[in-house]
Amino acid sequence: MMRYRVLGPFSVTVDDEPRTPQAAKVRQVLALLLLCSDRVVRRDSIIEELWGDAPPPSAVTTTQTYIYQIRRLLHPSEGAPHEDRAVRTVHPGYGLSVDPGQLDSMEFEQCVDRGRALLDDGRAKEAASLLARARSMWTGPVLADVCQGPVLRRYAARLEEKHILARELSLAADMRLGRHRELVAELKSLIMANPHHEWLHAQLMIALQRSGRRAEALEAFRHARRLLSDQLGIEPSEHLQQIHQDILEEDSFIP
């Protein structure tokens, strides 16, 4: 069975045997086909990815060579029927077929979508479990060891955004389950990496308040206010200010 990993260092295995391409541009092409799995990737898009606005005269034939190398990598047996091969020529480019369970990013997105649906349905415990599984699939930035041109960067950015969504949904599920004390350290760490993310500041204030640390919750608001004022020249949103007011009044309402 083929197995592809793109959520971190790039990895390809076939029947548990390592098959990750070593040549940089072959890695790029295979990575692009994977992030566009089950869709046709135009040859022009591959050329743009590899050479940008200045492709060499041999770009088309070189691209064909890279596709041939990928096919040999995934199907070393010359006797493999064409219809059984993962990489197919489909005008005006190429397509790579991926079965369920083969590509980690596909499994990740399915977990996030299902987790969000469960959370919306009020099934926080099931959602938390599924979203934790989704987050555990990440071992680093998307395609951490692959050179990325303009096309790959666009697809990688979409996955990174989904990773942020998974993190926020996971936190929301854990908050609903009353895991406030356990979340304080993670929220503080996330705020250090994302100092202008007001939703994270809000969750930290709520977690501290719910953990019986009211004074720290109020200080968290003052810290958020200083960051937003000093670095962005803006005041906290009405939502953040309302949470602050609720804490001042020891209101039990949590947005």
ROVOTOR-730720 format. One line per 3 residues: their letters; for each residue y, z, x of N, C-alpha, C. Coordinates in pm, 1 decimal, m for minus. Example, Ala and Ser with C-alpha at 12.3 -4.5 7.8 and 13.67 -1.06 7.14 Angstrom:
! ROVOTOR-730720
AS) m569.0 780.0 1319.0 m450.0 780.0 1230.0 m330.0 780.0 1320.0 | m225.0 708.0 1285.0 m106.0 714.0 1367.0 3.0 787.0 1290.0
! end
This chain:
! ROVOTOR-730720
MMR) m120.0 0.0 84.3 0.0 0.0 0.0 124.5 0.0 87.4 | 222.9 m78.3 46.7 349.5 m81.2 118.6 435.7 37.6 74.5 | 510.8 91.7 168.8 600.7 202.2 139.1 729.1 180.0 218.3
YRV) 842.4 183.3 146.7 972.0 160.0 210.1 1059.7 283.4 190.9 | 1128.7 323.1 298.3 1222.0 435.5 289.3 1358.3 390.7 342.5 | 1459.6 409.2 257.7 1596.7 370.7 297.2 1693.1 487.5 285.3
LGP) 1650.9 599.4 227.4 1739.1 715.1 209.4 1735.1 802.8 333.2 | 1796.1 751.0 440.0 1789.7 812.4 571.0 1750.6 704.9 670.5 | 1680.2 738.8 777.0 1631.8 635.3 869.7 1540.5 535.8 799.1
FSV) 1551.7 409.3 836.8 1473.9 301.5 775.5 1328.5 310.9 819.4 | 1238.6 295.5 722.1 1096.9 306.1 754.4 1017.0 213.3 664.4 | 922.0 142.3 725.2 830.2 55.5 651.1 689.0 86.5 696.8
TVD) 599.8 111.6 602.0 458.8 130.1 635.3 374.1 43.2 542.6 | 264.1 m5.1 594.7 167.4 m81.4 515.9 32.4 m15.4 537.4 | m23.6 40.9 430.8 m148.3 117.0 440.1 m139.4 224.2 548.0
DEP) m24.2 295.7 546.5 4.2 406.8 638.9 24.1 361.5 783.5 | 28.3 232.8 806.9 52.6 181.5 941.9 200.8 145.2 955.4 | 270.3 195.4 1058.8 412.8 165.1 1075.0 436.7 14.9 1091.9
RTP) 532.9 m37.7 1015.8 566.7 m179.4 1024.9 717.5 m199.6 1025.6 | 793.4 m99.2 1062.4 938.7 m111.0 1063.3 981.7 m214.2 1167.1 | 1061.4 m313.5 1127.9 1104.9 m414.8 1225.1 1186.3 m351.8 1337.7
QAA) 1170.0 m405.3 1455.9 1245.8 m356.5 1571.0 1372.5 m437.5 1594.7 | 1368.3 m567.9 1567.3 1485.2 m653.7 1588.1 1594.1 m617.7 1487.1 | 1715.9 m598.4 1536.7 1824.9 m546.9 1453.3 1853.0 m633.4 1331.4
KVR) 1862.3 m764.3 1349.4 1898.0 m850.6 1236.5 1782.4 m866.0 1137.5 | 1661.2 m859.8 1185.5 1546.9 m862.9 1093.4 1548.7 m736.4 1007.5 | 1580.6 m623.1 1068.1 1593.1 m497.9 993.8 1701.1 m510.8 885.5
QVL) 1813.7 m573.1 924.0 1922.1 m592.2 828.7 1879.6 m674.4 707.6 | 1812.7 m784.9 734.9 1771.6 m873.7 626.4 1671.7 m803.6 534.7 | 1573.0 m736.9 592.5 1473.9 m668.0 509.9 1539.8 m555.8 429.7
ALL) 1631.7 m483.0 491.3 1702.1 m376.2 420.7 1780.0 m431.1 301.9 | 1845.4 m545.3 321.2 1921.0 m606.5 212.2 1828.4 m649.5 99.0 | 1716.4 m710.2 132.7 1620.3 m750.3 30.2 1569.7 m628.8 m47.6
LLC) 1551.6 m516.3 21.3 1502.2 m396.4 m44.7 1605.6 m337.3 m139.6 | 1731.9 m330.5 m96.4 1834.5 m274.5 m184.1 1863.4 m365.2 m302.9 | 1818.7 m489.2 m292.7 1831.4 m583.9 m405.7 1693.4 m618.2 m460.3
SDR) 1598.9 m527.9 m447.7 1460.1 m557.9 m483.8 1449.0 m607.7 m627.0 | 1359.0 m703.3 m644.8 1333.2 m765.9 m774.2 1450.9 m847.3 m826.1 | 1544.3 m879.0 m735.9 1652.5 m972.2 m767.5 1658.2 m1076.9 m657.6
VVR) 1716.4 m1190.4 m688.7 1729.9 m1295.9 m588.3 1853.0 m1267.1 m502.5 | 1833.7 m1267.2 m371.8 1944.8 m1253.1 m277.7 1979.4 m1392.3 m227.1 | 2097.4 m1436.4 m255.4 2138.3 m1569.9 m212.8 2137.2 m1580.6 m60.6
RDS) 2099.8 m1697.5 m11.5 2101.6 m1719.1 132.8 2243.3 m1699.8 187.6 | 2343.4 m1741.1 110.7 2481.9 m1722.4 153.9 2515.2 m1574.8 173.4 | 2458.4 m1488.5 88.6 2483.6 m1344.3 101.6 2420.0 m1289.2 228.6
IIE) 2300.8 m1340.0 261.8 2235.2 m1295.4 385.4 2317.7 m1339.0 506.3 | 2366.7 m1461.0 502.2 2448.6 m1511.8 613.1 2577.7 m1430.9 625.2 | 2639.3 m1399.0 512.9 2761.0 m1315.7 516.6 2730.4 m1178.7 575.4
ELW) 2617.4 m1121.9 536.1 2578.9 m990.6 587.3 2561.1 m992.5 739.0 | 2498.7 m1097.5 790.2 2465.3 m1101.9 932.6 2582.4 m1142.9 1020.8 | 2665.9 m1234.1 972.3 2770.1 m1289.8 1058.9 2911.4 m1285.8 1000.4
GDA) 2925.5 m1230.0 881.2 3058.9 m1221.7 822.1 3117.5 m1358.6 794.0 | 3243.6 m1376.0 832.9 3314.2 m1502.3 807.3 3296.3 m1604.3 919.2 | 3217.2 m1570.9 1019.9 3202.9 m1662.3 1134.0 3056.5 m1688.9 1166.3
PPP) 2981.7 m1749.3 1073.1 2839.9 m1777.2 1100.9 2824.9 m1888.5 1202.7 | 2719.7 m1884.0 1283.1 2695.8 m1990.8 1380.5 2642.3 m2115.6 1310.5 | 2647.1 m2230.0 1374.6 2593.1 m2352.6 1314.0 2446.0 m2341.0 1276.4
SAV) 2373.6 m2254.3 1346.4 2229.8 m2239.1 1322.1 2198.6 m2130.2 1218.6 | 2299.3 m2084.9 1142.4 2280.5 m1969.7 1053.1 2166.2 m1990.3 954.0 | 2156.5 m2108.0 894.8 2053.6 m2131.7 792.5 1914.1 m2126.0 853.8
TTT) 1893.5 m2197.9 962.7 1760.7 m2199.4 1024.1 1725.4 m2062.8 1084.3 | 1826.2 m1992.0 1135.9 1800.2 m1858.5 1190.4 1760.2 m1762.2 1078.5 | 1827.0 m1773.9 965.1 1791.8 m1690.5 849.7 1648.3 m1718.5 805.5
QTY) 1610.5 m1844.4 802.2 1473.3 m1880.1 765.3 1372.9 m1819.3 862.9 | 1409.6 m1815.7 989.1 1322.9 m1755.5 1090.8 1304.9 m1606.4 1065.2 | 1414.8 m1537.9 1028.6 1406.1 m1394.8 1000.3 1317.2 m1368.5 878.9
IYQ) 1327.3 m1452.7 775.6 1242.8 m1437.7 657.0 1096.0 m1457.2 695.2 | 1069.1 m1555.5 779.9 932.3 m1580.9 826.0 879.1 m1458.2 900.4 | 962.8 m1398.3 985.3 920.0 m1280.3 1060.8 890.7 m1162.3 968.3
IRR) 970.9 m1148.2 863.5 947.0 m1039.9 766.9 815.1 m1061.9 693.9 | 789.5 m1186.3 656.5 662.0 m1216.0 589.5 543.2 m1184.9 679.5 | 553.5 m1222.8 805.0 444.0 m1194.6 899.3 427.2 m1044.4 919.2
LLH) 539.4 m972.3 914.7 535.8 m827.3 932.3 463.2 m759.7 816.9 | 495.9 m803.8 695.0 437.9 m741.4 576.3 300.7 m796.6 542.2 | 276.8 m921.4 583.1 148.7 m987.8 554.1 96.0 m1052.6 681.5
PSE) 42.5 m973.0 773.5 m3.2 m1028.7 901.2 m115.8 m1129.6 886.6 | m187.8 m1122.7 775.7 m297.3 m1217.3 756.4 m243.4 m1350.1 705.0 | m266.2 m1455.6 775.1 m221.8 m1588.5 733.5 m288.1 m1631.3 603.6
GAP) m400.8 m1566.7 572.0 m474.2 m1607.4 453.9 m421.9 m1549.4 323.7 | m316.8 m1465.6 330.0 m264.5 m1406.6 207.4 m207.7 m1514.0 116.1 | m253.2 m1521.5 m9.2 m201.5 m1622.5 m100.9 m51.2 m1607.4 m119.2
HED) 18.4 m1719.1 m135.8 163.6 m1716.9 m147.9 209.9 m1628.6 m263.9 | 136.8 m1633.0 m376.7 180.1 m1557.5 m493.4 162.4 m1407.1 m475.2 | 85.5 m1364.9 m375.2 64.8 m1222.7 m349.5 162.5 m1167.1 m247.7
RAV) 243.9 m1251.6 m190.4 336.4 m1205.9 m87.5 458.1 m1138.9 m149.9 | 507.6 m1034.4 m82.5 621.7 m960.8 m136.5 748.7 m1043.6 m132.5 | 772.2 m1117.1 m23.1 895.1 m1194.4 m6.7 871.5 m1338.0 m52.0
RTV) 949.3 m1380.5 m149.2 932.0 m1514.4 m203.3 1060.1 m1595.0 m189.9 | 1044.9 m1725.1 m173.2 1160.1 m1815.7 m174.1 1189.6 m1852.2 m318.4 | 1307.5 m1814.0 m364.2 1349.0 m1840.3 m502.3 1490.2 m1897.9 m496.1
HPG) 1505.0 m2023.5 m531.3 1636.6 m2088.0 m521.2 1742.0 m2006.5 m596.3 | 1859.1 m1975.7 m533.3 1906.0 m2028.8 m403.9 1889.9 m1931.1 m288.2 | 1783.8 m1853.3 m287.4 1766.2 m1757.6 m179.4 1625.3 m1701.3 m174.4
YGL) 1617.3 m1566.2 m168.6 1488.0 m1499.7 m152.1 1481.8 m1376.1 m240.3 | 1360.6 m1341.2 m279.1 1339.3 m1220.4 m357.3 1226.6 m1137.9 m298.5 | 1239.5 m1008.0 m308.8 1135.7 m917.5 m259.6 1086.7 m834.3 m376.6
SVD) 957.8 m842.1 m404.8 898.8 m767.2 m516.3 856.3 m628.9 m468.7 | 894.0 m528.1 m546.1 859.4 m389.6 m512.8 791.1 m326.1 m632.8 | 675.4 m269.0 m611.2 602.0 m201.7 m717.9 647.2 m56.8 m731.2
PGQ) 624.7 6.4 m846.1 659.9 148.2 m863.9 596.5 234.4 m755.1 | 675.8 325.6 m701.2 627.0 416.5 m599.2 637.4 365.0 m457.1 | 682.8 241.7 m440.0 690.6 185.6 m304.9 825.1 211.3 m236.5
LDS) 933.8 217.8 m313.5 1068.9 226.0 m256.7 1133.2 357.8 m296.2 | 1172.2 438.3 m196.7 1224.9 571.7 m227.6 1354.7 567.4 m307.7 | 1442.8 470.9 m282.5 1569.6 465.7 m355.7 1547.3 434.0 m503.9
MEF) 1446.8 353.8 m532.3 1415.3 322.1 m672.4 1364.2 447.4 m743.7 | 1277.0 520.2 m676.4 1224.4 644.6 m733.9 1336.0 746.8 m751.3 | 1426.0 753.4 m653.0 1540.3 844.7 m659.2 1626.9 816.3 m782.1
EQC) 1661.9 690.4 m803.1 1748.8 655.9 m915.5 1682.0 685.3 m1049.0 | 1553.7 662.8 m1056.4 1481.2 693.1 m1180.4 1483.6 843.5 m1208.7 | 1467.4 923.9 m1103.5 1471.4 1069.9 m1119.5 1609.5 1116.1 m1165.6
VDR) 1714.3 1058.5 m1107.3 1850.3 1098.0 m1144.3 1878.7 1061.2 m1289.8 | 1843.3 939.4 m1328.4 1868.6 895.7 m1466.0 1792.5 981.9 m1566.0 | 1666.9 1012.6 m1533.6 1587.3 1097.3 m1622.1 1641.9 1239.8 m1623.9
GRA) 1684.5 1289.9 m1508.2 1740.7 1423.9 m1500.6 1867.4 1436.8 m1583.1 | 1952.4 1335.2 m1577.4 2075.6 1337.7 m1657.0 2043.1 1339.5 m1806.4 | 1944.6 1257.6 m1846.7 1906.1 1253.0 m1987.4 1852.7 1389.3 m2034.3
LLD) 1772.4 1453.6 m1950.3 1718.7 1585.1 m1984.8 1830.0 1689.0 m1996.6 | 1925.9 1681.9 m1905.3 2037.8 1776.2 m1908.2 2120.4 1756.2 m2034.6 | 2146.7 1631.5 m2070.4 2221.1 1601.6 m2192.8 2146.4 1650.1 m2316.2
DGR) 2012.6 1656.0 m2304.4 1927.9 1697.7 m2416.3 1909.0 1849.5 m2420.3 | 1974.7 1920.4 m2327.8 1965.2 2065.3 m2325.2 1842.5 2120.3 m2256.1 | 1771.5 2036.7 m2184.5 1647.4 2079.5 m2116.7 1678.1 2102.1 m1968.7
AKE) 1757.0 2207.1 m1943.4 1811.1 2230.9 m1809.3 1703.3 2259.6 m1705.4 | 1599.1 2334.4 m1743.4 1495.9 2369.4 m1645.9 1422.4 2245.6 m1596.8 | 1385.6 2155.6 m1689.5 1319.0 2032.2 m1650.4 1411.9 1943.3 m1568.1
AAS) 1538.4 1938.9 m1609.5 1636.6 1858.0 m1536.9 1654.8 1909.4 m1394.5 | 1664.3 2040.9 m1379.7 1685.2 2099.3 m1246.6 1570.1 2063.8 m1152.9 | 1448.0 2069.9 m1204.6 1331.0 2038.1 m1123.0 1332.5 1892.3 m1078.2
LLA) 1364.1 1803.5 m1171.6 1363.4 1660.4 m1140.7 1477.3 1623.9 m1045.7 | 1594.4 1683.0 m1065.8 1709.3 1653.8 m980.3 1691.4 1711.5 m839.9 | 1624.1 1826.2 m831.2 1592.8 1882.1 m699.5 1498.7 1789.4 m624.0
RAR) 1404.3 1732.3 m695.6 1313.1 1635.5 m633.9 1389.9 1513.5 m584.2 | 1483.7 1465.0 m666.1 1563.8 1349.4 m625.8 1642.7 1378.9 m498.4 | 1704.3 1493.1 m492.2 1785.1 1528.5 m374.5 1699.8 1545.8 m249.1
SMW) 1576.3 1591.3 m268.6 1488.4 1613.8 m153.1 1446.0 1483.8 m85.6 | 1462.0 1371.8 m154.9 1423.0 1243.0 m97.5 1518.6 1197.6 12.7 | 1636.4 1255.7 16.7 1736.3 1213.5 115.3 1715.3 1286.1 247.4
TGP) 1706.4 1208.2 354.4 1691.9 1266.7 488.1 1809.1 1228.4 578.3 | 1912.1 1168.6 519.9 2029.3 1126.4 596.0 2103.2 1018.0 519.6 | 2208.2 961.4 578.9 2280.5 852.8 512.0 2189.6 733.2 486.2
VLA) 2224.6 653.2 387.0 2145.7 534.3 354.6 2132.5 444.6 476.7 | 2009.0 407.2 510.2 1981.2 316.7 623.2 2053.8 364.8 749.1 | 2029.9 491.5 782.7 2105.1 555.9 889.6 2096.9 483.9 1023.7
DVC) 1986.8 416.2 1049.8 1968.3 352.6 1179.7 1968.0 199.9 1169.9 | 2031.0 146.4 1065.4 2039.3 0.9 1048.3 2184.8 m41.5 1055.9 | 2213.0 m143.7 1135.3 2347.3 m201.1 1140.6 2379.0 m260.3 1002.9
QGP) 2495.7 m227.5 948.5 2530.2 m271.4 813.6 2653.0 m361.1 815.1 | 2636.4 m481.3 759.0 2746.9 m572.6 740.7 2812.0 m549.8 605.7 | 2900.4 m639.0 562.6 2977.5 m617.3 439.2 2893.2 m608.8 313.0
VLR) 2784.1 m683.3 305.6 2703.1 m683.2 183.6 2621.0 m554.4 174.6 | 2554.1 m518.7 282.2 2474.0 m395.8 282.1 2561.7 m273.9 255.9 | 2682.3 m272.1 311.8 2769.9 m156.6 292.2 2802.2 m136.5 144.4
RYA) 2818.6 m245.5 70.9 2848.6 m232.3 m72.3 2731.9 m168.6 m146.6 | 2610.4 m214.2 m117.7 2493.5 m157.9 m185.6 2466.9 m14.4 m140.9 | 2488.6 13.5 m13.9 2468.3 150.0 36.4 2569.1 245.5 m27.0
ARL) 2692.8 198.9 m44.1 2796.0 283.4 m104.7 2759.0 321.6 m247.8 | 2697.9 229.1 m321.3 2656.6 259.3 m458.6 2550.8 369.1 m460.3 | 2456.4 363.2 m365.2 2354.4 467.7 m356.9 2414.9 602.2 m316.9
EEK) 2510.7 599.6 m225.1 2576.4 724.0 m184.2 2648.4 787.5 m302.5 | 2710.9 704.7 m387.4 2776.9 757.7 m506.7 2674.9 820.4 m601.5 | 2558.9 758.4 m612.1 2454.1 814.2 m698.4 2402.1 946.0 m640.5
HIL) 2402.9 956.1 m508.4 2362.5 1081.1 m444.2 2459.2 1193.5 m480.7 | 2588.6 1161.4 m482.2 2689.9 1260.1 m521.7 2667.3 1302.1 m666.9 | 2639.1 1204.0 m753.6 2610.9 1234.8 m893.7 2489.8 1325.9 m906.3
ARE) 2384.8 1297.3 m830.1 2264.1 1380.8 m834.8 2295.7 1524.2 m795.4 | 2377.7 1539.8 m693.6 2416.2 1674.0 m649.1 2492.1 1748.0 m759.0 | 2585.1 1679.7 m824.6 2664.6 1744.8 m928.1 2580.2 1778.4 m1050.1
LSL) 2491.5 1687.4 m1088.7 2402.8 1715.7 m1201.1 2309.4 1832.2 m1170.0 | 2260.9 1836.8 m1045.7 2172.3 1944.6 m1003.7 2244.1 2079.2 m1010.1 | 2368.0 2082.0 m962.4 2446.8 2204.9 m967.8 2471.6 2246.9 m1112.6
AAD) 2504.1 2147.9 m1197.0 2529.3 2178.8 m1337.3 2405.1 2237.3 m1404.4 | 2288.6 2182.2 m1373.2 2164.3 2233.4 m1430.4 2137.7 2376.2 m1384.2 | 2157.0 2401.3 m1255.7 2134.3 2535.8 m1203.1 2233.6 2636.0 m1261.7
MRL) 2357.5 2592.0 m1283.3 2456.3 2680.7 m1345.0 2412.8 2718.9 m1486.0 | 2362.2 2622.1 m1561.1 2316.7 2651.3 m1697.2 2199.6 2749.0 m1697.7 | 2123.3 2747.7 m1589.6 2007.7 2837.0 m1579.9 2045.4 2974.5 m1525.4
GRH) 2173.8 2995.3 m1500.0 2221.7 3125.8 m1454.7 2198.5 3155.4 m1308.0 | 2182.3 3051.7 m1226.9 2155.9 3072.8 m1084.6 2285.7 3081.6 m1004.3 | 2380.0 3160.8 m1054.6 2513.9 3163.1 m997.2 2517.0 3221.1 m856.3
REL) 2449.1 3331.1 m834.5 2449.7 3393.6 m702.2 2392.7 3298.4 m596.5 | 2286.4 3230.0 m632.2 2221.9 3140.8 m536.0 2308.5 3020.8 m500.8 | 2400.4 2983.9 m589.7 2479.6 2863.1 m569.7 2607.6 2885.2 m490.7
VAE) 2650.0 3008.9 m475.0 2779.6 3035.3 m410.4 2786.3 2976.0 m270.4 | 2685.5 3001.2 m189.2 2687.6 2951.4 m50.7 2688.4 2799.7 m47.3 | 2607.5 2735.1 m132.3 2604.5 2588.6 m134.0 2738.9 2531.3 m177.4
LKS) 2800.4 2592.3 m278.2 2929.6 2543.0 m325.6 3037.1 2556.6 m218.6 | 3035.9 2666.8 m147.2 3134.1 2684.2 m39.3 3115.4 2578.4 68.5 | 2990.5 2549.4 101.3 2961.9 2447.6 202.3 3008.2 2310.0 155.4
LIM) 2982.5 2278.3 28.5 3022.8 2149.5 m25.9 3174.6 2136.0 m29.5 | 3244.6 2244.2 m59.3 3390.7 2239.8 m62.1 3447.4 2215.8 77.5 | 3384.0 2271.9 178.6 3429.8 2246.2 315.7 3421.6 2097.6 348.2
ANP) 3317.7 2031.1 296.6 3301.3 1887.4 321.5 3384.3 1802.0 225.9 | 3419.0 1858.9 108.5 3494.3 1784.0 6.0 3607.6 1872.5 m46.4 | 3708.4 1898.6 35.7 3809.6 1999.2 0.0 3896.7 1965.1 m120.5
HHE) 3901.1 1838.0 m160.7 3987.3 1798.9 m272.9 3909.6 1775.8 m402.3 | 3783.9 1814.3 m403.9 3698.3 1791.7 m521.1 3715.7 1910.6 m616.5 | 3799.3 1893.2 m719.3 3834.1 2004.9 m807.1 3713.8 2056.7 m885.7
WLH) 3620.7 1968.0 m919.6 3503.7 2013.8 m994.6 3424.5 2116.9 m914.4 | 3412.8 2095.9 m784.1 3340.7 2191.2 m699.8 3414.0 2324.9 m694.6 | 3546.6 2319.7 m682.5 3624.8 2443.9 m683.3 3603.4 2518.6 m814.8
AQL) 3601.9 2444.8 m924.6 3581.8 2508.0 m1055.3 3445.2 2576.5 m1063.1 | 3341.5 2506.5 m1015.1 3207.5 2564.8 m1020.2 3197.0 2689.2 m932.3 | 3265.8 2687.9 m817.2 3263.9 2805.8 m730.7 3330.3 2924.1 m800.1
MIA) 3444.2 2900.5 m864.2 3513.0 3008.1 m935.4 3423.7 3066.9 m1044.7 | 3358.6 2980.6 m1120.9 3270.7 3026.5 m1228.0 3151.5 3103.9 m1170.9 | 3092.0 3050.3 m1063.8 2975.5 3116.2 m1003.4 3011.9 3254.6 m951.2
LQR) 3127.4 3264.8 m887.8 3170.7 3395.2 m835.8 3197.2 3493.4 m950.3 | 3266.9 3446.0 m1053.7 3294.8 3531.9 m1167.9 3166.3 3580.0 m1232.8 | 3072.7 3489.0 m1251.3 2946.2 3524.2 m1316.6 2858.0 3612.0 m1227.0
SGR) 2888.2 3614.9 m1097.1 2812.7 3700.1 m1004.6 2878.4 3837.2 m988.8 | 2982.1 3864.9 m1068.6 3052.2 3992.4 m1059.8 3150.3 4000.3 m945.2 | 3195.1 3885.8 m894.8 3286.4 3882.2 m779.5 3421.0 3823.8 m823.5
RAE) 3484.2 3893.7 m916.7 3606.5 3844.3 m980.6 3718.9 3823.3 m880.1 | 3738.7 3916.4 m789.2 3847.2 3904.6 m691.2 3827.4 3779.5 m605.1 | 3703.4 3752.4 m565.7 3675.7 3633.2 m484.9 3696.7 3505.3 m566.4
ALE) 3667.7 3513.1 m696.0 3689.9 3396.8 m782.6 3838.3 3363.8 m790.2 | 3921.6 3467.4 m801.0 4066.8 3445.6 m804.7 4116.8 3392.2 m670.3 | 4061.6 3443.5 m561.2 4100.4 3394.0 m428.9 4056.1 3249.0 m411.2
AFR) 3941.9 3213.2 m469.0 3896.0 3074.3 m461.8 3995.5 2981.0 m529.2 | 4056.2 3026.6 m639.5 4158.0 2944.0 m704.9 4281.5 2930.2 m616.1 | 4324.0 3040.9 m555.4 4442.1 3034.4 m467.7 4416.8 2939.8 m349.9
HAR) 4294.2 2945.2 m297.5 4258.0 2856.1 m186.4 4262.4 2710.6 m230.8 | 4207.9 2683.0 m348.5 4210.5 2546.3 m401.1 4353.9 2499.4 m422.2 | 4435.7 2587.0 m474.8 4575.5 2551.2 m500.8 4650.0 2517.9 m372.2
RLL) 4626.1 2598.3 m267.8 4690.5 2571.0 m138.4 4645.8 2436.6 m82.6 | 4516.8 2409.4 m89.0 4464.9 2283.0 m37.3 4528.3 2163.5 m108.3 | 4531.6 2169.4 m240.3 4584.1 2057.2 m317.8 4734.1 2040.2 m297.0
SDQ) 4804.9 2152.5 m287.4 4949.7 2145.8 m269.7 4987.5 2100.0 m129.4 | 4924.7 2160.3 m28.2 4961.2 2131.1 110.6 4918.4 1991.5 153.3 | 4799.5 1949.3 109.7 4744.9 1822.7 159.6 4770.8 1703.6 68.2
LGI) 4783.3 1727.9 m62.4 4803.5 1616.8 m155.5 4935.9 1623.6 m230.6 | 4999.6 1738.2 m223.7 5127.5 1752.8 m293.1 5114.0 1759.1 m443.9 | 5000.9 1810.1 m493.8 4979.5 1818.6 m638.0 4936.4 1959.8 m675.1
EPS) 4951.8 1991.2 m804.9 4906.5 2118.2 m858.1 4763.7 2102.5 m911.3 | 4688.2 2211.2 m921.6 4553.6 2202.8 m980.4 4560.5 2146.7 m1122.8 | 4453.4 2082.4 m1163.5 4446.5 2024.7 m1298.0 4451.9 2135.3 m1403.4
EHL) 4480.4 2094.5 m1527.3 4483.3 2190.2 m1637.5 4348.2 2259.2 m1652.6 | 4241.1 2182.8 m1628.0 4106.6 2239.9 m1639.8 4087.3 2354.1 m1540.8 | 4125.8 2332.5 m1416.8 4109.7 2435.8 m1314.6 4200.5 2555.4 m1345.1
QQI) 4321.3 2529.2 m1390.9 4413.0 2637.9 m1423.9 4363.2 2718.6 m1543.0 | 4295.5 2651.8 m1638.6 4242.4 2724.0 m1754.0 4129.8 2817.8 m1712.1 | 4044.2 2771.8 m1620.2 3937.2 2859.2 m1570.3 3997.3 2980.0 m1500.9
HQD) 4103.4 2957.0 m1423.4 4173.8 3066.6 m1355.7 4227.1 3165.9 m1458.4 | 4288.8 3115.0 m1565.3 4343.0 3202.3 m1668.4 4233.0 3281.8 m1737.7 | 4119.9 3215.5 m1763.8 4007.1 3283.8 m1827.0 3956.3 3398.9 m1740.6
ILE) 3953.3 3374.7 m1609.2 3906.8 3480.3 m1517.9 4006.5 3595.9 m1516.2 | 4135.2 3563.1 m1515.5 4238.1 3668.6 m1519.3 4223.6 3757.3 m1643.2 | 4187.2 3692.4 m1752.7 4172.9 3763.5 m1878.2 4031.8 3816.7 m1899.0
EDS) 3946.8 3794.3 m1796.4 3806.0 3832.5 m1803.2 3741.5 3773.8 m1929.2 | 3780.4 3650.4 m1959.1 3724.8 3579.3 m2073.1 3583.1 3534.4 m2038.4 | 3495.1 3545.8 m2132.6 3355.4 3505.3 m2107.1 3335.1 3356.6 m2123.7
FIP) 3437.7 3283.9 m2169.4 3422.8 3139.9 m2190.2 3407.4 3069.4 m2056.1 | 3302.6 2989.7 m2044.3 3281.5 2908.9 m1925.7 3277.4 2764.3 m1968.6 | 3368.5 2678.1 m1916.0 3372.7 2536.7 m1957.2 3243.3 2466.1 m1928.4
! end
